[in-house]
């Protein structure tokens, strides 16, 4: 429904990995305790996964489809180096409900760009 959140999980760094080798999972958030026949889903190419709990640095902004790389660069290239944190693992995009689609190139979605972080070790 319209109150469903969508997530996009990036498993590779497009700055290091050739575009044709980058892996990306398109996801929807499911309620706690959701039960499903995982074998039946797998036959249709669908799998259930959980993102790890932990500390995440997130950058929320209205974003057009052509602005995702800019937002990632602002989070990872600008905020992260001066934050006192370092990247630790999972990176994802969280599209806040209500979800909407538009053919208008100026349409912006409410998106949080998130990366798992840990405190930098003190020297």
N, CA, C and O atoms as CSV, one atom per row, in Angstrom:
chain,resi,resn,atom,element,x,y,z
A,1,UNK,N,N,0.796,-1.182,0.000
A,1,UNK,CA,C,0.000,0.000,0.000
A,1,UNK,C,C,0.844,1.253,0.000
A,1,UNK,O,O,2.072,1.169,-0.025
A,2,UNK,N,N,0.219,2.402,0.027
A,2,UNK,CA,C,0.953,3.664,-0.026
A,2,UNK,C,C,1.808,3.921,1.208
A,2,UNK,O,O,2.724,4.742,1.155
A,3,UNK,N,N,1.531,3.242,2.317
A,3,UNK,CA,C,2.327,3.438,3.527
A,3,UNK,C,C,3.501,2.475,3.613
A,3,UNK,O,O,4.186,2.428,4.635
A,4,UNK,N,N,3.744,1.708,2.558
A,4,UNK,CA,C,4.876,0.792,2.513
A,4,UNK,C,C,6.146,1.572,2.205
A,4,UNK,O,O,6.153,2.463,1.356
A,5,UNK,N,N,7.215,1.226,2.906
A,5,UNK,CA,C,8.508,1.847,2.632
A,5,UNK,C,C,9.282,0.971,1.655
A,5,UNK,O,O,9.212,-0.257,1.713
A,6,UNK,N,N,10.010,1.609,0.770
A,6,UNK,CA,C,10.859,0.884,-0.179
A,6,UNK,C,C,12.316,1.143,0.172
A,6,UNK,O,O,12.683,2.231,0.615
A,7,UNK,N,N,13.128,0.130,-0.034
A,7,UNK,CA,C,14.554,0.252,0.221
A,7,UNK,C,C,15.324,-0.225,-0.996
A,7,UNK,O,O,14.876,-1.112,-1.722
A,8,UNK,N,N,16.467,0.361,-1.207
A,8,UNK,CA,C,17.399,-0.099,-2.228
A,8,UNK,C,C,18.724,-0.360,-1.550
A,8,UNK,O,O,19.310,0.557,-0.975
A,9,UNK,N,N,19.213,-1.591,-1.603
A,9,UNK,CA,C,20.447,-1.961,-0.921
A,9,UNK,C,C,21.569,-2.058,-1.952
A,9,UNK,O,O,21.487,-2.827,-2.911
A,10,UNK,N,N,22.607,-1.272,-1.739
A,10,UNK,CA,C,23.775,-1.272,-2.621
A,10,UNK,C,C,24.850,-2.152,-2.000
A,10,UNK,O,O,25.309,-1.885,-0.889
A,11,UNK,N,N,25.250,-3.191,-2.706
A,11,UNK,CA,C,26.248,-4.123,-2.184
A,11,UNK,C,C,27.652,-3.794,-2.678
A,11,UNK,O,O,28.623,-4.372,-2.191
A,12,UNK,N,N,27.776,-2.888,-3.627
A,12,UNK,CA,C,29.082,-2.566,-4.196
A,12,UNK,C,C,29.263,-1.059,-4.279
A,12,UNK,O,O,28.289,-0.308,-4.323
A,13,UNK,N,N,30.508,-0.626,-4.301
A,13,UNK,CA,C,30.850,0.776,-4.455
A,13,UNK,C,C,31.009,1.061,-5.946
A,13,UNK,O,O,31.948,0.560,-6.565
A,14,UNK,N,N,30.108,1.859,-6.541
A,14,UNK,CA,C,30.209,2.113,-7.978
A,14,UNK,C,C,31.468,2.886,-8.367
A,14,UNK,O,O,31.807,2.964,-9.547
A,15,UNK,N,N,32.158,3.456,-7.384
A,15,UNK,CA,C,33.434,4.109,-7.666
A,15,UNK,C,C,34.573,3.115,-7.829
A,15,UNK,O,O,35.616,3.440,-8.396
A,16,UNK,N,N,34.366,1.893,-7.327
A,16,UNK,CA,C,35.399,0.857,-7.401
A,16,UNK,C,C,35.011,-0.317,-8.282
A,16,UNK,O,O,35.874,-1.002,-8.832
A,17,UNK,N,N,33.708,-0.548,-8.414
A,17,UNK,CA,C,33.201,-1.712,-9.143
A,17,UNK,C,C,32.625,-1.268,-10.484
A,17,UNK,O,O,31.854,-0.309,-10.530
A,18,UNK,N,N,32.983,-1.944,-11.575
A,18,UNK,CA,C,32.388,-1.582,-12.872
A,18,UNK,C,C,30.862,-1.660,-12.804
A,18,UNK,O,O,30.323,-2.560,-12.160
A,19,UNK,N,N,30.159,-0.733,-13.457
A,19,UNK,CA,C,28.694,-0.687,-13.365
A,19,UNK,C,C,28.012,-2.018,-13.651
A,19,UNK,O,O,27.039,-2.366,-12.981
A,20,UNK,N,N,28.503,-2.767,-14.631
A,20,UNK,CA,C,27.861,-4.038,-14.978
A,20,UNK,C,C,28.051,-5.103,-13.900
A,20,UNK,O,O,27.397,-6.144,-13.948
A,21,UNK,N,N,28.933,-4.863,-12.930
A,21,UNK,CA,C,29.178,-5.833,-11.854
A,21,UNK,C,C,28.565,-5.390,-10.518
A,21,UNK,O,O,28.602,-6.140,-9.543
A,22,UNK,N,N,28.004,-4.178,-10.472
A,22,UNK,CA,C,27.387,-3.681,-9.234
A,22,UNK,C,C,26.117,-4.462,-8.926
A,22,UNK,O,O,25.302,-4.733,-9.808
A,23,UNK,N,N,25.969,-4.815,-7.656
A,23,UNK,CA,C,24.779,-5.539,-7.207
A,23,UNK,C,C,23.889,-4.582,-6.414
A,23,UNK,O,O,24.371,-3.762,-5.631
A,24,UNK,N,N,22.576,-4.708,-6.636
A,24,UNK,CA,C,21.603,-3.810,-6.006
A,24,UNK,C,C,20.322,-4.595,-5.785
A,24,UNK,O,O,19.814,-5.224,-6.713
A,25,UNK,N,N,19.800,-4.565,-4.580
A,25,UNK,CA,C,18.537,-5.238,-4.275
A,25,UNK,C,C,17.441,-4.203,-4.075
A,25,UNK,O,O,17.588,-3.286,-3.266
A,26,UNK,N,N,16.346,-4.346,-4.810
A,26,UNK,CA,C,15.147,-3.528,-4.608
A,26,UNK,C,C,14.284,-4.251,-3.580
A,26,UNK,O,O,13.978,-5.432,-3.750
A,27,UNK,N,N,13.890,-3.557,-2.518
A,27,UNK,CA,C,13.228,-4.208,-1.380
A,27,UNK,C,C,11.994,-3.427,-0.935
A,27,UNK,O,O,11.833,-2.251,-1.261
A,28,UNK,N,N,11.141,-4.097,-0.196
A,28,UNK,CA,C,10.044,-3.451,0.522
A,28,UNK,C,C,10.156,-3.852,1.982
A,28,UNK,O,O,10.585,-4.961,2.301
A,29,UNK,N,N,9.772,-2.953,2.858
A,29,UNK,CA,C,9.791,-3.243,4.289
A,29,UNK,C,C,8.567,-4.080,4.644
A,29,UNK,O,O,7.451,-3.780,4.220
A,30,UNK,N,N,8.791,-5.125,5.421
A,30,UNK,CA,C,7.706,-6.005,5.862
A,30,UNK,C,C,7.511,-5.851,7.359
A,30,UNK,O,O,8.461,-5.534,8.074
A,31,UNK,N,N,6.296,-6.070,7.844
A,31,UNK,CA,C,6.058,-5.925,9.283
A,31,UNK,C,C,6.802,-6.994,10.081
A,31,UNK,O,O,7.052,-8.093,9.587
A,32,UNK,N,N,7.147,-6.657,11.309
A,32,UNK,CA,C,7.784,-7.599,12.232
A,32,UNK,C,C,6.948,-8.863,12.325
A,32,UNK,O,O,5.725,-8.793,12.446
A,33,UNK,N,N,7.596,-10.017,12.269
A,33,UNK,CA,C,6.888,-11.290,12.380
A,33,UNK,C,C,6.239,-11.758,11.097
A,33,UNK,O,O,5.493,-12.737,11.113
A,34,UNK,N,N,6.500,-11.089,9.982
A,34,UNK,CA,C,5.915,-11.479,8.699
A,34,UNK,C,C,6.292,-12.925,8.391
A,34,UNK,O,O,7.463,-13.296,8.465
A,35,UNK,N,N,5.305,-13.731,8.050
A,35,UNK,CA,C,5.545,-15.144,7.731
A,35,UNK,C,C,5.303,-15.370,6.243
A,35,UNK,O,O,4.323,-14.888,5.676
A,36,UNK,N,N,6.219,-16.115,5.623
A,36,UNK,CA,C,6.084,-16.397,4.192
A,36,UNK,C,C,6.718,-17.743,3.887
A,36,UNK,O,O,7.579,-18.218,4.629
A,37,UNK,N,N,6.295,-18.343,2.810
A,37,UNK,CA,C,6.888,-19.585,2.326
A,37,UNK,C,C,8.122,-19.198,1.508
A,37,UNK,O,O,8.015,-18.863,0.328
A,38,UNK,N,N,9.292,-19.249,2.148
A,38,UNK,CA,C,10.515,-18.780,1.494
A,38,UNK,C,C,10.877,-19.609,0.268
A,38,UNK,O,O,11.442,-19.076,-0.687
A,39,UNK,N,N,10.562,-20.902,0.278
A,39,UNK,CA,C,10.848,-21.735,-0.899
A,39,UNK,C,C,9.995,-21.304,-2.089
A,39,UNK,O,O,10.486,-21.216,-3.214
A,40,UNK,N,N,8.720,-21.039,-1.832
A,40,UNK,CA,C,7.834,-20.593,-2.914
A,40,UNK,C,C,8.294,-19.240,-3.452
A,40,UNK,O,O,8.290,-19.016,-4.663
A,41,UNK,N,N,8.688,-18.344,-2.558
A,41,UNK,CA,C,9.186,-17.043,-3.000
A,41,UNK,C,C,10.455,-17.199,-3.836
A,41,UNK,O,O,10.619,-16.529,-4.856
A,42,UNK,N,N,11.354,-18.090,-3.400
A,42,UNK,CA,C,12.618,-18.300,-4.111
A,42,UNK,C,C,12.383,-18.782,-5.540
A,42,UNK,O,O,13.142,-18.440,-6.447
A,43,UNK,N,N,11.338,-19.570,-5.739
A,43,UNK,CA,C,11.023,-20.045,-7.090
A,43,UNK,C,C,10.673,-18.886,-8.020
A,43,UNK,O,O,10.839,-18.979,-9.236
A,44,UNK,N,N,10.187,-17.796,-7.435
A,44,UNK,CA,C,9.855,-16.602,-8.215
A,44,UNK,C,C,10.991,-15.577,-8.202
A,44,UNK,O,O,10.823,-14.456,-8.683
A,45,UNK,N,N,12.154,-15.963,-7.648
A,45,UNK,CA,C,13.296,-15.059,-7.618
A,45,UNK,C,C,13.243,-14.023,-6.516
A,45,UNK,O,O,13.929,-13.004,-6.589
A,46,UNK,N,N,12.427,-14.274,-5.482
A,46,UNK,CA,C,12.275,-13.340,-4.372
A,46,UNK,C,C,12.891,-13.964,-3.124
A,46,UNK,O,O,12.694,-15.151,-2.863
A,47,UNK,N,N,13.627,-13.181,-2.359
A,47,UNK,CA,C,14.168,-13.697,-1.101
A,47,UNK,C,C,13.878,-12.701,0.017
A,47,UNK,O,O,13.683,-11.510,-0.224
A,48,UNK,N,N,13.854,-13.214,1.239
A,48,UNK,CA,C,13.689,-12.375,2.422
A,48,UNK,C,C,15.072,-12.120,2.999
A,48,UNK,O,O,15.902,-13.027,3.061
A,49,UNK,N,N,15.315,-10.895,3.418
A,49,UNK,CA,C,16.579,-10.569,4.059
A,49,UNK,C,C,16.341,-9.496,5.101
A,49,UNK,O,O,15.368,-8.745,5.033
A,50,UNK,N,N,17.235,-9.436,6.056
A,50,UNK,CA,C,17.176,-8.419,7.101
A,50,UNK,C,C,18.444,-7.590,7.037
A,50,UNK,O,O,19.534,-8.119,6.818
A,51,UNK,N,N,18.297,-6.306,7.226
A,51,UNK,CA,C,19.465,-5.445,7.321
A,51,UNK,C,C,19.984,-5.503,8.748
A,51,UNK,O,O,19.195,-5.594,9.688
A,52,UNK,N,N,21.296,-5.451,8.923
A,52,UNK,CA,C,21.839,-5.543,10.276
A,52,UNK,C,C,21.480,-4.317,11.114
A,52,UNK,O,O,21.466,-3.187,10.624
A,53,UNK,N,N,21.192,-4.571,12.380
A,53,UNK,CA,C,20.973,-3.472,13.317
A,53,UNK,C,C,22.317,-2.799,13.564
A,53,UNK,O,O,23.368,-3.397,13.332
A,54,UNK,N,N,22.283,-1.592,14.021
A,54,UNK,CA,C,23.529,-0.910,14.330
A,54,UNK,C,C,23.400,0.586,14.136
A,54,UNK,O,O,22.300,1.129,14.036
A,55,UNK,N,N,24.533,1.227,14.086
A,55,UNK,CA,C,24.609,2.672,13.950
A,55,UNK,C,C,24.750,3.027,12.470
A,55,UNK,O,O,25.605,2.487,11.769
A,56,UNK,N,N,23.903,3.935,12.012
A,56,UNK,CA,C,23.922,4.355,10.613
A,56,UNK,C,C,24.008,5.873,10.534
A,56,UNK,O,O,23.374,6.586,11.311
A,57,UNK,N,N,24.792,6.350,9.593
A,57,UNK,CA,C,24.772,7.756,9.240
A,57,UNK,C,C,23.772,7.902,8.104
A,57,UNK,O,O,23.878,7.209,7.092
A,58,UNK,N,N,22.799,8.799,8.259
A,58,UNK,CA,C,21.748,8.954,7.245
A,58,UNK,C,C,21.631,10.409,6.822
A,58,UNK,O,O,21.802,11.328,7.623
A,59,UNK,N,N,21.339,10.589,5.561
A,59,UNK,CA,C,21.171,11.901,4.960
A,59,UNK,C,C,19.827,11.897,4.252
A,59,UNK,O,O,19.658,11.230,3.231
A,60,UNK,N,N,18.859,12.651,4.801
A,60,UNK,CA,C,17.503,12.680,4.243
A,60,UNK,C,C,17.318,13.947,3.430
A,60,UNK,O,O,17.602,15.055,3.887
A,61,UNK,N,N,16.830,13.751,2.200
A,61,UNK,CA,C,16.592,14.910,1.344
A,61,UNK,C,C,15.633,14.547,0.221
A,61,UNK,O,O,15.562,13.385,-0.180
A,62,UNK,N,N,14.888,15.537,-0.295
A,62,UNK,CA,C,14.105,15.292,-1.504
A,62,UNK,C,C,15.089,15.058,-2.649
A,62,UNK,O,O,16.018,15.840,-2.849
A,63,UNK,N,N,14.879,13.985,-3.391
A,63,UNK,CA,C,15.852,13.604,-4.410
A,63,UNK,C,C,15.162,13.160,-5.690
A,63,UNK,O,O,14.274,12.308,-5.671
A,64,UNK,N,N,15.584,13.750,-6.802
A,64,UNK,CA,C,15.127,13.287,-8.113
A,64,UNK,C,C,15.921,12.042,-8.479
A,64,UNK,O,O,16.966,11.772,-7.887
A,65,UNK,N,N,15.432,11.290,-9.444
A,65,UNK,CA,C,16.120,10.062,-9.849
A,65,UNK,C,C,17.556,10.338,-10.303
A,65,UNK,O,O,18.439,9.506,-10.096
A,66,UNK,N,N,17.790,11.483,-10.912
A,66,UNK,CA,C,19.147,11.778,-11.379
A,66,UNK,C,C,20.036,12.374,-10.286
A,66,UNK,O,O,21.169,12.770,-10.558
A,67,UNK,N,N,19.527,12.438,-9.049
A,67,UNK,CA,C,20.293,13.029,-7.956
A,67,UNK,C,C,20.820,12.045,-6.929
A,67,UNK,O,O,21.407,12.458,-5.929
A,68,UNK,N,N,20.623,10.758,-7.152
A,68,UNK,CA,C,21.044,9.767,-6.158
A,68,UNK,C,C,22.561,9.763,-5.956
A,68,UNK,O,O,23.018,9.735,-4.813
A,69,UNK,N,N,23.347,9.790,-7.025
A,69,UNK,CA,C,24.806,9.767,-6.872
A,69,UNK,C,C,25.300,11.019,-6.158
A,69,UNK,O,O,26.234,10.944,-5.359
A,70,UNK,N,N,24.690,12.163,-6.432
A,70,UNK,CA,C,25.066,13.394,-5.741
A,70,UNK,C,C,24.814,13.257,-4.246
A,70,UNK,O,O,25.661,13.639,-3.438
A,71,UNK,N,N,23.659,12.716,-3.870
A,71,UNK,CA,C,23.347,12.535,-2.449
A,71,UNK,C,C,24.340,11.583,-1.787
A,71,UNK,O,O,24.820,11.857,-0.687
A,72,UNK,N,N,24.654,10.459,-2.451
A,72,UNK,CA,C,25.649,9.522,-1.900
A,72,UNK,C,C,27.004,10.212,-1.741
A,72,UNK,O,O,27.676,10.022,-0.727
A,73,UNK,N,N,27.409,11.005,-2.724
A,73,UNK,CA,C,28.694,11.701,-2.633
A,73,UNK,C,C,28.709,12.703,-1.488
A,73,UNK,O,O,29.740,12.880,-0.839
A,74,UNK,N,N,27.577,13.367,-1.228
A,74,UNK,CA,C,27.500,14.303,-0.110
A,74,UNK,C,C,27.603,13.567,1.221
A,74,UNK,O,O,28.255,14.050,2.146
A,75,UNK,N,N,26.965,12.402,1.328
A,75,UNK,CA,C,27.018,11.625,2.573
A,75,UNK,C,C,28.410,11.038,2.791
A,75,UNK,O,O,29.006,11.217,3.853
A,76,UNK,N,N,28.923,10.338,1.781
A,76,UNK,CA,C,30.172,9.596,1.948
A,76,UNK,C,C,31.406,10.473,1.728
A,76,UNK,O,O,32.419,10.296,2.404
A,77,UNK,N,N,31.327,11.409,0.794
A,77,UNK,CA,C,32.496,12.219,0.478
A,77,UNK,C,C,32.626,13.501,1.273
A,77,UNK,O,O,33.731,14.025,1.417
A,78,UNK,N,N,31.514,14.023,1.795
A,78,UNK,CA,C,31.548,15.282,2.537
A,78,UNK,C,C,31.320,15.040,4.030
A,78,UNK,O,O,32.169,15.394,4.848
A,79,UNK,N,N,30.184,14.441,4.393
A,79,UNK,CA,C,29.862,14.272,5.813
A,79,UNK,C,C,30.763,13.259,6.505
A,79,UNK,O,O,31.327,13.552,7.560
A,80,UNK,N,N,30.904,12.078,5.928
A,80,UNK,CA,C,31.615,10.987,6.602
A,80,UNK,C,C,33.047,11.346,6.996
A,80,UNK,O,O,33.423,11.077,8.137
A,81,UNK,N,N,33.871,11.937,6.123
A,81,UNK,CA,C,35.259,12.210,6.504
A,81,UNK,C,C,35.416,13.158,7.695
A,81,UNK,O,O,36.408,13.070,8.418
A,82,UNK,N,N,34.463,14.056,7.910
A,82,UNK,CA,C,34.581,15.005,9.022
A,82,UNK,C,C,33.714,14.632,10.215
A,82,UNK,O,O,33.635,15.392,11.180
A,83,UNK,N,N,33.059,13.467,10.165
A,83,UNK,CA,C,32.073,13.092,11.181
A,83,UNK,C,C,32.644,12.419,12.421
A,83,UNK,O,O,31.985,12.390,13.460
A,84,UNK,N,N,33.861,11.874,12.334
A,84,UNK,CA,C,34.386,11.073,13.438
A,84,UNK,C,C,33.976,9.612,13.335
A,84,UNK,O,O,34.258,8.821,14.235
A,85,UNK,N,N,33.315,9.255,12.245
A,85,UNK,CA,C,32.894,7.874,11.993
A,85,UNK,C,C,33.560,7.371,10.721
A,85,UNK,O,O,34.077,8.150,9.919
A,86,UNK,N,N,33.536,6.056,10.553
A,86,UNK,CA,C,34.000,5.447,9.310
A,86,UNK,C,C,32.984,4.416,8.868
A,86,UNK,O,O,32.260,3.848,9.686
A,87,UNK,N,N,32.936,4.181,7.570
A,87,UNK,CA,C,31.987,3.211,7.018
A,87,UNK,C,C,32.317,1.823,7.538
A,87,UNK,O,O,33.482,1.439,7.647
A,88,UNK,N,N,31.250,1.071,7.859
A,88,UNK,CA,C,31.462,-0.265,8.403
A,88,UNK,C,C,30.818,-1.354,7.563
A,88,UNK,O,O,31.301,-2.486,7.572
A,89,UNK,N,N,29.760,-1.060,6.845
A,89,UNK,CA,C,29.096,-2.153,6.140
A,89,UNK,C,C,28.007,-1.684,5.211
A,89,UNK,O,O,28.261,-0.942,4.262
A,90,UNK,N,N,26.800,-2.115,5.483
A,90,UNK,CA,C,25.648,-1.968,4.603
A,90,UNK,C,C,25.332,-0.510,4.266
A,90,UNK,O,O,25.396,0.370,5.124
A,91,UNK,N,N,24.990,-0.278,2.999
A,91,UNK,CA,C,24.516,1.024,2.539
A,91,UNK,C,C,23.172,0.812,1.855
A,91,UNK,O,O,22.997,-0.138,1.092
A,92,UNK,N,N,22.222,1.708,2.134
A,92,UNK,CA,C,20.910,1.563,1.501
A,92,UNK,C,C,20.226,2.906,1.359
A,92,UNK,O,O,20.580,3.887,2.015
A,93,UNK,N,N,19.231,2.919,0.478
A,93,UNK,CA,C,18.348,4.068,0.296
A,93,UNK,C,C,16.990,3.687,0.862
A,93,UNK,O,O,16.473,2.606,0.578
A,94,UNK,N,N,16.419,4.567,1.655
A,94,UNK,CA,C,15.103,4.338,2.254
A,94,UNK,C,C,14.155,5.384,1.689
A,94,UNK,O,O,14.306,6.576,1.956
A,95,UNK,N,N,13.183,4.938,0.914
A,95,UNK,CA,C,12.174,5.845,0.353
A,95,UNK,C,C,11.003,5.909,1.318
A,95,UNK,O,O,10.291,4.926,1.522
A,96,UNK,N,N,10.815,7.081,1.908
A,96,UNK,CA,C,9.787,7.257,2.931
A,96,UNK,C,C,8.389,7.227,2.323
A,96,UNK,O,O,8.163,7.761,1.237
A,97,UNK,N,N,7.439,6.589,3.043
A,97,UNK,CA,C,6.052,6.623,2.565
A,97,UNK,C,C,5.485,8.032,2.722
A,97,UNK,O,O,6.000,8.800,3.534
A,98,UNK,N,N,4.456,8.395,1.984
A,98,UNK,CA,C,3.819,7.562,0.970
A,98,UNK,C,C,4.673,7.509,-0.296
A,98,UNK,O,O,5.243,8.513,-0.723
A,99,UNK,N,N,4.747,6.328,-0.881
A,99,UNK,CA,C,5.501,6.156,-2.116
A,99,UNK,C,C,4.684,6.707,-3.274
A,99,UNK,O,O,3.462,6.564,-3.311
A,100,UNK,N,N,5.354,7.322,-4.195
A,100,UNK,CA,C,4.670,7.883,-5.360
A,100,UNK,C,C,5.573,7.733,-6.574
A,100,UNK,O,O,6.798,7.701,-6.454
A,101,UNK,N,N,4.970,7.644,-7.712
A,101,UNK,CA,C,5.710,7.549,-8.970
A,101,UNK,C,C,5.272,8.690,-9.869
A,101,UNK,O,O,4.140,9.167,-9.794
A,102,UNK,N,N,6.188,9.113,-10.716
A,102,UNK,CA,C,5.854,10.184,-11.648
A,102,UNK,C,C,6.784,10.105,-12.852
A,102,UNK,O,O,7.951,9.735,-12.723
A,103,UNK,N,N,6.266,10.451,-14.008
A,103,UNK,CA,C,7.088,10.552,-15.214
A,103,UNK,C,C,7.751,11.925,-15.317
A,103,UNK,O,O,8.566,12.155,-16.210
A,104,UNK,N,N,7.407,12.828,-14.415
A,104,UNK,CA,C,7.963,14.173,-14.413
A,104,UNK,C,C,9.431,14.107,-13.974
A,104,UNK,O,O,9.700,13.656,-12.861
A,105,UNK,N,N,10.391,14.538,-14.805
A,105,UNK,CA,C,11.804,14.454,-14.432
A,105,UNK,C,C,12.173,15.329,-13.235
A,105,UNK,O,O,13.225,15.129,-12.628
A,106,UNK,N,N,11.321,16.295,-12.889
A,106,UNK,CA,C,11.586,17.148,-11.736
A,106,UNK,C,C,10.957,16.620,-10.451
A,106,UNK,O,O,11.096,17.237,-9.395
A,107,UNK,N,N,10.264,15.477,-10.532
A,107,UNK,CA,C,9.632,14.888,-9.356
A,107,UNK,C,C,10.713,14.395,-8.397
A,107,UNK,O,O,11.649,13.711,-8.811
A,108,UNK,N,N,10.585,14.741,-7.118
A,108,UNK,CA,C,11.560,14.330,-6.110
A,108,UNK,C,C,10.883,13.461,-5.056
A,108,UNK,O,O,9.800,13.779,-4.566
A,109,UNK,N,N,11.543,12.362,-4.721
A,109,UNK,CA,C,11.069,11.470,-3.659
A,109,UNK,C,C,11.749,11.850,-2.350
A,109,UNK,O,O,12.846,12.409,-2.353
A,110,UNK,N,N,11.096,11.544,-1.233
A,110,UNK,CA,C,11.649,11.764,0.100
A,110,UNK,C,C,12.514,10.550,0.446
A,110,UNK,O,O,11.991,9.487,0.781
A,111,UNK,N,N,13.835,10.708,0.364
A,111,UNK,CA,C,14.747,9.572,0.493
A,111,UNK,C,C,15.788,9.831,1.575
A,111,UNK,O,O,16.318,10.936,1.691
A,112,UNK,N,N,16.075,8.792,2.370
A,112,UNK,CA,C,17.218,8.808,3.286
A,112,UNK,C,C,18.290,7.901,2.707
A,112,UNK,O,O,18.019,6.753,2.353
A,113,UNK,N,N,19.500,8.416,2.613
A,113,UNK,CA,C,20.660,7.653,2.159
A,113,UNK,C,C,21.427,7.270,3.416
A,113,UNK,O,O,21.845,8.145,4.174
A,114,UNK,N,N,21.617,5.982,3.647
A,114,UNK,CA,C,22.154,5.509,4.922
A,114,UNK,C,C,23.337,4.574,4.714
A,114,UNK,O,O,23.349,3.754,3.795
A,115,UNK,N,N,24.326,4.714,5.584
A,115,UNK,CA,C,25.474,3.807,5.563
A,115,UNK,C,C,25.812,3.427,6.997
A,115,UNK,O,O,25.832,4.272,7.891
A,116,UNK,N,N,26.077,2.148,7.198
A,116,UNK,CA,C,26.437,1.668,8.527
A,116,UNK,C,C,27.814,2.232,8.885
A,116,UNK,O,O,28.731,2.218,8.064
A,117,UNK,N,N,27.946,2.728,10.117
A,117,UNK,CA,C,29.192,3.366,10.551
A,117,UNK,C,C,29.622,2.851,11.920
A,117,UNK,O,O,28.852,2.225,12.648
A,118,UNK,N,N,30.883,3.139,12.242
A,118,UNK,CA,C,31.422,2.914,13.593
A,118,UNK,C,C,32.328,4.095,13.902
A,118,UNK,O,O,32.830,4.761,12.998
A,119,UNK,N,N,32.531,4.347,15.192
A,119,UNK,CA,C,33.424,5.433,15.606
A,119,UNK,C,C,34.833,5.149,15.116
A,119,UNK,O,O,35.301,4.011,15.153
A,120,UNK,N,N,35.502,6.200,14.655
A,120,UNK,CA,C,36.895,6.036,14.245
A,120,UNK,C,C,37.744,5.770,15.479
A,120,UNK,O,O,37.508,6.340,16.545
A,121,UNK,N,N,38.732,4.901,15.322
A,121,UNK,CA,C,39.653,4.626,16.424
A,121,UNK,C,C,40.496,5.869,16.677
A,121,UNK,O,O,40.926,6.544,15.741
A,122,UNK,N,N,40.724,6.160,17.948
A,122,UNK,CA,C,41.573,7.310,18.297
A,122,UNK,C,C,43.028,6.881,18.248
A,122,UNK,O,O,43.396,5.794,18.694
A,123,UNK,N,N,43.830,7.749,17.704
A,123,UNK,CA,C,45.258,7.415,17.576
A,123,UNK,C,C,46.034,7.882,18.763
A,123,UNK,O,O,47.247,7.685,18.824
